[in-house]
Amino acid sequence: GVGGLAAAVAGHLAERLGARRPTLVVVEPDRAACVLETARAGRPVRIAAGAPTVMAMLECYETSLVAWRILARAADAFMTVSEEDAVAAMNRLARPEAGDMAVVAGESGGAGLAGLLRVAGDAGARQALGCGAEARILVFNTEGATDTARYRDLVGLDPALVAGAGSAPDQ
């Protein structure tokens, strides 16, 4: 996206918690990484549009100036996730481990979990972000199944079934 939701959360946490605020990681699609590129440049930049991303609600090519003013001070890391990782996260949320709740997440909604899973699989990233055994992690799912047919194609389940399952569906 343009960084708006991340900036709102980061700004609020920085204001309320100061130095005790949690580590904030901004996650966006590989194919629309305007916030990451802005962070690299240290100033708002516009990136060229490329191949569309499955994470359509995050497909933006220019960071919000207002959001960047907050993220520049309050975000700790910026990363991207692939198309495949976002879809895998959707599927993992729809088919959780035994005892966990099933969650309907759209393609953009899966980005945050996809980012966490990438960090979890990288010892250096875990250490850099303080994701040890005692870490408490909050992931925002910013989107449900906005297109039921597309969700069925990507996940193989009806979102109503997932939403009503309460726990892992029998598929």
N, CA, C and O of each residue as an XYZ file, in Angstrom:
684
protein
N       0.816     -1.188      0.000
C       0.000      0.000      0.000
C       0.856      1.246      0.000
O       2.026      1.208     -0.381
N       0.289      2.317      0.415
C       1.004      3.598      0.460
C       1.624      3.838      1.832
O       2.311      4.840      2.031
N       1.390      2.931      2.782
C       1.959      3.053      4.114
C       1.012      3.609      5.151
O       1.400      3.781      6.306
N      -0.216      3.895      4.772
C      -1.155      4.552      5.673
C      -1.495      3.769      6.928
O      -1.400      4.309      8.030
N      -1.889      2.509      6.788
C      -2.238      1.714      7.964
C      -1.010      1.492      8.842
O      -1.083      1.620     10.064
N       0.115      1.161      8.219
C       1.348      0.960      8.989
C       1.714      2.224      9.754
O       2.116      2.155     10.916
N       1.578      3.373      9.111
C       1.901      4.642      9.772
C       0.946      4.929     10.921
O       1.369      5.414     11.970
N      -0.329      4.637     10.735
C      -1.303      4.867     11.804
C      -0.970      4.020     13.030
O      -0.996      4.514     14.158
N      -0.661      2.755     12.806
C      -0.310      1.861     13.914
C       1.012      2.297     14.541
O       1.119      2.407     15.762
N       2.019      2.544     13.702
C       3.340      2.938     14.208
C       3.273      4.240     14.986
O       3.862      4.360     16.060
N       2.563      5.205     14.448
C       2.439      6.493     15.115
C       1.749      6.372     16.455
O       2.184      6.965     17.442
N       0.673      5.603     16.490
C      -0.061      5.414     17.745
C       0.821      4.730     18.786
O       0.884      5.166     19.935
N       1.497      3.666     18.385
C       2.337      2.937     19.335
C       3.503      3.792     19.822
O       3.856      3.749     21.001
N       4.097      4.561     18.928
C       5.198      5.443     19.327
C       4.708      6.505     20.304
O       5.385      6.820     21.282
N       3.542      7.048     20.036
C       2.967      8.084     20.904
C       2.619      7.521     22.285
O       2.925      8.132     23.309
N       1.983      6.362     22.299
C       1.516      5.792     23.570
C       2.619      5.112     24.378
O       2.628      5.182     25.607
N       3.553      4.452     23.680
C       4.518      3.618     24.387
C       5.940      4.157     24.382
O       6.779      3.688     25.150
N       6.222      5.128     23.534
C       7.569      5.698     23.475
C       8.621      4.634     23.235
O       8.500      3.825     22.315
N       9.650      4.636     24.062
C      10.761      3.697     23.903
C      10.342      2.246     24.138
O      11.068      1.332     23.747
N       9.208      2.017     24.755
C       8.727      0.654     25.014
C       7.895      0.102     23.856
O       7.354     -0.999     23.954
N       7.788      0.851     22.773
C       6.961      0.396     21.652
C       7.542     -0.882     21.055
O       8.748     -1.115     21.129
N       6.686     -1.704     20.468
C       7.184     -2.932     19.845
C       7.908     -2.639     18.531
O       7.789     -1.554     17.962
N       8.650     -3.620     18.077
C       9.297     -3.546     16.772
C       8.212     -3.589     15.708
O       7.308     -4.421     15.777
N       8.295     -2.703     14.725
C       7.288     -2.655     13.664
C       7.949     -2.961     12.326
O       8.904     -2.295     11.927
N       7.433     -3.972     11.638
C       7.927     -4.365     10.323
C       6.831     -4.101      9.303
O       5.707     -4.578      9.459
N       7.149     -3.350      8.268
C       6.209     -3.050      7.184
C       6.412     -4.102      6.096
O       7.533     -4.315      5.635
N       5.327     -4.758      5.689
C       5.393     -5.831      4.692
C       4.570     -5.423      3.482
O       3.439     -4.957      3.620
N       5.139     -5.600      2.293
C       4.422     -5.280      1.057
C       4.831     -6.249     -0.050
O       5.801     -6.989      0.112
N       4.107     -6.259     -1.175
C       4.411     -7.194     -2.262
C       5.743     -6.891     -2.941
O       6.136     -5.731     -3.069
N       6.438     -7.951     -3.378
C       7.645     -7.782     -4.196
C       7.374     -6.866     -5.384
O       8.211     -6.042     -5.753
N       6.201     -7.021     -5.973
C       5.873     -6.319     -7.217
C       5.367     -4.891     -7.017
O       5.097     -4.193     -7.994
N       5.238     -4.456     -5.788
C       4.758     -3.092     -5.517
C       5.389     -2.605     -4.213
O       4.696     -2.346     -3.229
N       6.699     -2.488     -4.227
C       7.455     -2.206     -3.002
C       7.801     -0.729     -2.856
O       8.965     -0.385     -2.648
N       6.817      0.135     -2.963
C       7.104      1.573     -2.911
C       7.574      2.032     -1.537
O       8.408      2.933     -1.453
N       7.070      1.446     -0.469
C       7.499      1.864      0.870
C       8.933      1.390      1.124
O       9.737      2.139      1.678
N       9.256      0.175      0.732
C      10.624     -0.323      0.865
C      11.595      0.557      0.085
O      12.648      0.932      0.600
N      11.247      0.882     -1.143
C      12.133      1.722     -1.955
C      12.244      3.132     -1.384
O      13.299      3.758     -1.480
N      11.171      3.631     -0.796
C      11.219      4.926     -0.117
C      12.174      4.850      1.069
O      12.965      5.767      1.289
N      12.106      3.761      1.833
C      13.010      3.592      2.977
C      14.458      3.529      2.515
O      15.337      4.118      3.145
N      14.711      2.827      1.432
C      16.080      2.743      0.903
C      16.593      4.104      0.464
O      17.759      4.436      0.682
N      15.722      4.890     -0.156
C      16.112      6.217     -0.651
C      16.147      7.262      0.465
O      16.819      8.286      0.347
N      15.420      6.994      1.543
C      15.344      7.957      2.630
C      14.430      9.132      2.332
O      14.443     10.139      3.040
N      13.653      8.997      1.299
C      12.692     10.035      0.897
C      11.628      9.365      0.038
O      11.883      8.314     -0.551
N      10.438      9.958     -0.042
C       9.384      9.349     -0.867
C       9.806      9.239     -2.332
O      10.299     10.197     -2.928
N       9.604      8.070     -2.886
C       9.893      7.840     -4.302
C       8.690      7.178     -4.955
O       7.879      6.528     -4.297
N       8.598      7.359     -6.253
C       7.579      6.678     -7.054
C       8.293      5.573     -7.811
O       9.329      5.809     -8.433
N       7.743      4.368     -7.760
C       8.339      3.262     -8.494
C       7.512      2.989     -9.743
O       6.331      3.327     -9.813
N       8.150      2.381    -10.713
C       7.462      2.055    -11.963
C       6.512      0.879    -11.745
O       6.831     -0.064    -11.022
N       5.364      0.948    -12.369
C       4.415     -0.167    -12.330
C       4.988     -1.314    -13.142
O       5.559     -1.108    -14.214
N       4.833     -2.503    -12.631
C       5.300     -3.683    -13.337
C       4.163     -4.665    -13.489
O       3.009     -4.282    -13.684
N       4.505     -5.940    -13.396
C       3.474     -6.977    -13.457
C       2.538     -6.802    -12.267
O       2.996     -6.499    -11.166
N       1.247     -6.985    -12.466
C       0.315     -6.842    -11.344
C       0.608     -7.878    -10.256
O       1.158     -8.945    -10.525
N       0.236     -7.546     -9.052
C       0.403     -8.470     -7.937
C      -0.949     -9.049     -7.541
O      -1.985     -8.401     -7.687
N      -0.923    -10.268     -7.041
C      -2.137    -10.898     -6.536
C      -2.642    -10.132     -5.309
O      -3.827    -10.197     -4.982
N      -1.750     -9.411     -4.635
C      -2.102     -8.610     -3.453
C      -2.581     -7.232     -3.907
O      -1.967     -6.212     -3.596
N      -3.683     -7.225     -4.645
C      -4.156     -6.017     -5.330
C      -4.405     -4.837     -4.398
O      -4.178     -3.693     -4.790
N      -4.858     -5.082     -3.194
C      -5.134     -3.973     -2.269
C      -3.854     -3.308     -1.777
O      -3.903     -2.226     -1.192
N      -2.714     -3.944     -2.008
C      -1.422     -3.369     -1.636
C      -0.649     -2.884     -2.856
O       0.499     -2.457     -2.736
N      -1.265     -2.948     -4.013
C      -0.572     -2.600     -5.254
C      -0.570     -1.084     -5.452
O      -1.456     -0.521     -6.095
N       0.432     -0.453     -4.892
C       0.595      0.998     -4.990
C       2.035      1.280     -5.383
O       2.931      0.480     -5.112
N       2.248      2.408     -6.015
C       3.573      2.698     -6.550
C       4.181      3.979     -6.013
O       5.260      4.388     -6.441
N       3.486      4.618     -5.070
C       4.016      5.842     -4.479
C       3.585      5.913     -3.014
O       2.396      5.840     -2.701
N       4.556      6.054     -2.134
C       4.294      6.131     -0.694
C       3.618      7.447     -0.351
O       3.937      8.483     -0.935
N       2.705      7.409      0.575
C       2.075      8.621      1.092
C       3.125      9.447      1.831
O       3.849      8.922      2.677
N       3.208     10.729      1.513
C       4.159     11.615      2.184
C       3.857     11.685      3.681
O       4.773     11.642      4.502
N       2.593     11.790      4.032
C       2.204     11.839      5.448
C       2.615     10.540      6.146
O       3.172     10.573      7.244
N       2.342      9.404      5.512
C       2.715      8.115      6.103
C       4.227      8.010      6.254
O       4.715      7.548      7.285
N       4.966      8.433      5.243
C       6.422      8.320      5.297
C       7.010      9.137      6.445
O       7.969      8.702      7.083
N       6.462     10.287      6.708
C       6.977     11.115      7.812
C       6.899     10.364      9.143
O       7.746     10.549     10.017
N       5.894      9.531      9.288
C       5.757      8.733     10.514
C       6.629      7.485     10.436
O       7.363      7.179     11.376
N       6.554      6.766      9.324
C       7.297      5.511      9.189
C       8.802      5.721      9.253
O       9.524      4.861      9.757
N       9.281      6.839      8.755
C      10.720      7.117      8.781
C      11.254      7.109     10.211
O      12.417      6.774     10.441
N      10.422      7.470     11.154
C      10.833      7.519     12.562
C      10.356      6.319     13.372
O      10.985      5.960     14.368
N       9.268      5.702     12.967
C       8.631      4.715     13.840
C       8.636      3.283     13.321
O       8.271      2.375     14.067
N       9.031      3.044     12.087
C       9.117      1.672     11.572
C      10.553      1.184     11.728
O      11.505      1.943     11.545
N      10.691     -0.074     12.065
C      12.016     -0.638     12.314
C      12.581     -1.410     11.130
O      13.798     -1.515     10.981
N      11.717     -1.942     10.298
C      12.176     -2.730      9.158
C      11.103     -2.711      8.073
O       9.920     -2.495      8.335
N      11.559     -2.942      6.858
C      10.687     -2.979      5.685
C      11.058     -4.233      4.915
O      12.238     -4.544      4.756
N      10.052     -4.951      4.437
C      10.331     -6.170      3.684
C       9.241     -6.416      2.654
O       8.173     -5.804      2.695
N       9.530     -7.322      1.731
C       8.538     -7.704      0.730
C       8.306     -9.208      0.799
O       9.111     -9.966      1.341
N       7.175     -9.608      0.230
C       6.846    -11.026      0.122
C       6.425    -11.325     -1.312
O       5.950    -10.450     -2.037
N       6.611    -12.569     -1.694
C       6.267    -12.995     -3.049
C       4.784    -13.320     -3.168
O       4.069    -13.450     -2.174
N       4.355    -13.443     -4.394
C       2.984    -13.864     -4.683
C       2.700    -15.218     -4.036
O       1.673    -15.419     -3.388
N       3.639    -16.136     -4.231
C       3.472    -17.494     -3.728
C       3.394    -17.522     -2.201
O       2.600    -18.264     -1.623
N       4.224    -16.706     -1.563
C       4.210    -16.679     -0.098
C       2.886    -16.143      0.448
O       2.382    -16.645      1.453
N       2.328    -15.136     -0.201
C       1.045    -14.576      0.254
C      -0.073    -15.606      0.113
O      -0.910    -15.741      1.006
N      -0.090    -16.331     -1.000
C      -1.120    -17.357     -1.211
C      -0.917    -18.513     -0.228
O      -1.889    -19.060      0.293
N       0.330    -18.884      0.025
C       0.598    -19.940      1.012
C       0.104    -19.516      2.395
O      -0.418    -20.343      3.143
N       0.262    -18.251      2.739
C      -0.225    -17.752      4.032
C      -1.750    -17.812      4.092
O      -2.314    -18.162      5.129
N      -2.419    -17.473      2.989
C      -3.884    -17.592      2.938
C      -4.302    -19.023      3.262
O      -5.212    -19.256      4.057
N      -3.620    -19.972      2.630
C      -3.943    -21.381      2.825
C      -3.648    -21.833      4.250
O      -4.408    -22.609      4.829
N      -2.563    -21.357      4.804
C      -2.219    -21.732      6.179
C      -3.253    -21.198      7.168
O      -3.612    -21.878      8.130
N      -3.727    -19.982      6.928
C      -4.750    -19.405      7.799
C      -6.088    -20.142      7.658
O      -6.826    -20.281      8.634
N      -6.396    -20.607      6.461
C      -7.649    -21.330      6.226
C      -7.611    -22.738      6.806
O      -8.647    -23.309      7.148
N      -6.409    -23.288      6.912
C      -6.226    -24.649      7.421
C      -5.215    -24.612      8.570
O      -4.076    -25.049      8.404
N      -5.614    -24.104      9.707
C      -4.661    -23.930     10.811
C      -4.293    -25.245     11.485
O      -4.894    -26.291     11.239
N      -3.289    -25.152     12.338
C      -2.909    -26.289     13.186
C      -4.102    -26.648     14.075
O      -4.961    -25.806     14.339
N      -4.147    -27.876     14.524
C      -5.235    -28.323     15.406
C      -5.333    -27.414     16.624
O      -4.333    -27.111     17.275
N      -6.548    -26.987     16.917
C      -6.786    -26.132     18.067
C      -6.756    -24.646     17.764
O      -7.255    -23.852     18.561
N      -6.188    -24.251     16.643
C      -6.164    -22.838     16.257
C      -7.418    -22.503     15.459
O      -8.037    -23.381     14.858
N      -7.779    -21.250     15.459
C      -8.944    -20.780     14.706
C      -8.602    -20.631     13.224
O      -7.503    -20.200     12.874
N      -9.534    -20.986     12.373
C      -9.399    -20.725     10.945
C      -9.677    -19.245     10.710
O     -10.538    -18.656     11.363
N      -8.943    -18.649      9.776
C      -9.089    -17.230      9.456
C      -9.225    -17.080      7.951
O      -8.439    -17.649      7.193
N     -10.212    -16.323      7.519
C     -10.362    -15.995      6.105
C      -9.493    -14.775      5.834
O      -9.755    -13.687      6.348
N      -8.470    -14.960      5.033
C      -7.589    -13.853      4.654
C      -7.513    -13.798      3.146
O      -7.283    -14.813      2.489
N      -7.706    -12.620      2.601
C      -7.513    -12.434      1.174
C      -6.031    -12.360      0.854
O      -5.181    -12.500      1.734
N      -5.737    -12.139     -0.409
C      -4.354    -12.120     -0.864
C      -3.543    -11.051     -0.136
O      -2.437    -11.324      0.329
N      -4.081     -9.844     -0.035
C      -3.377     -8.771      0.671
C      -3.330     -9.058      2.163
O      -2.349     -8.730      2.831
N      -4.377     -9.663      2.684
C      -4.416    -10.009      4.098
C      -3.365    -11.033      4.485
O      -2.916    -11.058      5.630
N      -2.972    -11.872      3.549
C      -1.953    -12.885      3.822
C      -0.536    -12.345      3.862
O       0.378    -13.054      4.284
N      -0.334    -11.107      3.433
C       1.018    -10.552      3.334
C       1.728    -10.502      4.684
O       2.902    -10.861      4.774
N       1.044    -10.069      5.718
C       1.682     -9.962      7.027
C       2.170    -11.298      7.552
O       3.301    -11.402      8.027
N       1.320    -12.333      7.471
C       1.740    -13.659      7.913
C       2.861    -14.182      7.022
O       3.795    -14.815      7.514
N       2.779    -13.926      5.724
C       3.849    -14.353      4.817
C       5.179    -13.731      5.241
O       6.216    -14.394      5.218
N       5.145    -12.465      5.625
C       6.362    -11.809      6.104
C       6.886    -12.457      7.374
O       8.085    -12.705      7.499
N       5.995    -12.730      8.311
C       6.407    -13.375      9.558
C       7.015    -14.747      9.284
O       8.031    -15.102      9.882
N       6.411    -15.516      8.395
C       6.939    -16.843      8.083
C       8.323    -16.755      7.451
O       9.183    -17.596      7.712
N       8.540    -15.731      6.616
C       9.884    -15.527      6.050
C      10.888    -15.215      7.143
O      11.986    -15.771      7.160
N      10.518    -14.329      8.054
C      11.414    -13.986      9.167
C      11.678    -15.220     10.028
O      12.816    -15.469     10.424
N      10.637    -15.987     10.316
C      10.780    -17.175     11.163
C      11.759    -18.181     10.571
O      12.431    -18.901     11.310
N      11.846    -18.236      9.255
C      12.738    -19.170      8.588
C      14.146    -18.649      8.363
O      14.951    -19.318      7.717
N      14.461    -17.468      8.882
C      15.761    -16.834      8.651
C      16.360    -16.429      9.997
O      15.928    -15.447     10.602
N      17.353    -17.184     10.463
C      17.937    -16.941     11.790
C      18.461    -15.517     11.928
O      18.296    -14.904     12.982
N      19.088    -14.982     10.890
C      19.607    -13.616     10.947
C      18.502    -12.588     11.101
O      18.630    -11.640     11.875
N      17.415    -12.776     10.364
C      16.279    -11.852     10.463
C      15.618    -11.965     11.832
O      15.236    -10.957     12.426
N      15.482    -13.190     12.330
C      14.901    -13.373     13.669
C      15.715    -12.627     14.716
O      15.160    -11.942     15.575
N      17.020    -12.762     14.640
C      17.883    -12.096     15.613
C      17.799    -10.580     15.465
O      17.678     -9.866     16.460
N      17.862    -10.088     14.238
C      17.824     -8.642     13.998
C      16.531     -8.013     14.502
O      16.534     -6.874     14.967
N      15.434     -8.746     14.412
C      14.129     -8.212     14.809
C      13.723     -8.597     16.229
O      12.661     -8.193     16.703
N      14.555     -9.370     16.902
C      14.230     -9.764     18.269
C      13.118    -10.782     18.356
O      12.330    -10.769     19.302
N      13.046    -11.666     17.376
C      11.994    -12.690     17.349
C      12.509    -13.985     17.964
O      12.640    -15.002     17.282
N      12.796    -13.936     19.245
C      13.251    -15.116     19.955
C      12.090    -15.890     20.541
O      10.927    -15.611     20.252
N      12.421    -16.861     21.364
C      11.411    -17.743     21.956
C      10.410    -16.989     22.826
O       9.272    -17.433     22.975
N      10.805    -15.873     23.394
C       9.926    -15.106     24.280
C       9.148    -14.008     23.557
O       8.367    -13.292     24.184
N       9.348    -13.870     22.268
C       8.699    -12.786     21.510
C       7.190    -12.987     21.447
O       6.700    -14.110     21.333
N       6.482    -11.899     21.522
C       5.036    -11.882     21.272
C       4.853    -11.137     19.966
O       5.388    -10.043     19.785
N       4.104    -11.725     19.062
C       4.000    -11.174     17.714
C       2.539    -10.950     17.365
O       1.690    -11.811     17.596
N       2.263     -9.798     16.812
C       0.925     -9.447     16.343
C       1.003     -9.230     14.839
O       1.809     -8.432     14.361
N       0.170     -9.937     14.101
C       0.102     -9.799     12.646
C      -1.270     -9.250     12.299
O      -2.286     -9.741     12.791
N      -1.298     -8.233     11.452
C      -2.566     -7.665     11.006
C      -3.004     -8.346      9.719
O      -2.247     -8.398      8.750
N      -4.237     -8.871      9.709
C      -4.865     -9.372      8.489
C      -5.760     -8.241      7.996
O      -6.795     -7.957      8.598
N      -5.370     -7.611      6.926
C      -6.062     -6.403      6.462
C      -7.147     -6.659      5.432
O      -7.742     -5.715      4.913
N      -7.415     -7.930      5.129
C      -8.387     -8.190      4.063
C      -8.962     -9.589      4.200
O      -8.237    -10.553      4.450
N     -10.262     -9.686      4.037
C     -10.920    -10.980      3.955
C     -11.024    -11.411      2.501
O     -10.262    -10.942      1.655
N     -11.949    -12.288      2.214
C     -12.155    -12.778      0.847
C     -13.010    -11.771      0.082
O     -14.237    -11.863      0.090
N     -12.375    -10.825     -0.568
C     -13.115     -9.801     -1.310
C     -13.691    -10.340     -2.611
O     -14.638     -9.771     -3.155
N     -13.131    -11.424     -3.108
C     -13.603    -12.070     -4.332
C     -13.729    -13.564     -4.020
O     -12.736    -14.290     -3.991
N     -14.960    -14.005     -3.788
C     -15.208    -15.378     -3.353
C     -14.672    -16.403     -4.343
O     -14.065    -17.393     -3.936
N     -14.886    -16.181     -5.629
C     -14.418    -17.135     -6.637
C     -12.893    -17.209     -6.646
O     -12.328    -18.300     -6.730
N     -12.237    -16.087     -6.562
C     -10.767    -16.045     -6.545
C     -10.237    -16.749     -5.292
O      -9.257    -17.491     -5.356
N     -10.888    -16.510     -4.164
C     -10.491    -17.172     -2.916
C     -10.585    -18.691     -3.080
O      -9.669    -19.421     -2.702
N     -11.699    -19.159     -3.647
C     -11.868    -20.603     -3.875
C     -10.751    -21.139     -4.767
O     -10.210    -22.214     -4.508
N     -10.403    -20.389     -5.824
C      -9.335    -20.822     -6.734
C      -7.993    -20.944     -6.013
O      -7.246    -21.895     -6.240
N      -7.693    -19.980     -5.146
C      -6.386    -19.938     -4.492
C      -6.289    -20.844     -3.269
O      -5.220    -21.378     -2.974
N      -7.396    -21.018     -2.560
C      -7.376    -21.765     -1.300
C      -8.027    -23.140     -1.437
O      -7.700    -24.057     -0.684
N      -8.941    -23.289     -2.388
C      -9.615    -24.569     -2.558
C     -10.756    -24.796     -1.589
O     -11.271    -25.908     -1.479
N     -11.153    -23.744     -0.886
C     -12.268    -23.818      0.060
C     -13.148    -22.599     -0.124
O     -12.687    -21.550     -0.574
N     -14.409    -22.739      0.223
C     -15.300    -21.590      0.209
C     -15.018    -20.753      1.457
O     -14.901    -21.311      2.548
N     -14.906    -19.430      1.325
C     -14.615    -18.612      2.507
C     -15.683    -18.723      3.594
O     -15.369    -18.589      4.777
N     -16.935    -18.964      3.217
C     -17.989    -19.130      4.223
C     -17.739    -20.384      5.058
O     -17.994    -20.389      6.263
N     -17.241    -21.443      4.425
C     -16.898    -22.667      5.146
C     -15.760    -22.392      6.127
O     -15.809    -22.817      7.281
N     -14.740    -21.680      5.661
C     -13.598    -21.360      6.528
C     -14.054    -20.490      7.694
O     -13.681    -20.742      8.840
N     -14.852    -19.478      7.411
C     -15.323    -18.557      8.455
C     -16.183    -19.270      9.485
O     -16.149    -18.928     10.667
N     -16.946    -20.245      9.050
C     -17.829    -20.957      9.965
C     -17.189    -22.153     10.632
O     -17.784    -22.772     11.515
N     -15.973    -22.483     10.214
C     -15.332    -23.695     10.721
C     -14.930    -23.590     12.184
O     -15.019    -24.570     12.924
N     -14.492    -22.422     12.602
C     -14.025    -22.277     13.975
C     -12.651    -22.875     14.183
O     -11.827    -22.304     14.897
N     -12.393    -24.021     13.567
C     -11.068    -24.636     13.598
C     -10.811    -25.201     12.215
O     -11.592    -24.951     11.297
N      -9.753    -25.944     12.045
C      -9.352    -26.413     10.723
C     -10.478    -27.170     10.022
O     -11.035    -28.116     10.579
N     -10.821    -26.743      8.768
C     -11.829    -27.478      7.995
C     -11.327    -28.876      7.653
O     -10.121    -29.124      7.650
N     -12.241    -29.778      7.368
C     -11.891    -31.159      7.044
C     -11.539    -31.323      5.572
O     -12.099    -32.181      4.890
N     -10.610    -30.499      5.079
C     -10.159    -30.646      3.683
C      -8.689    -30.426      3.598
O      -8.114    -30.505      2.513
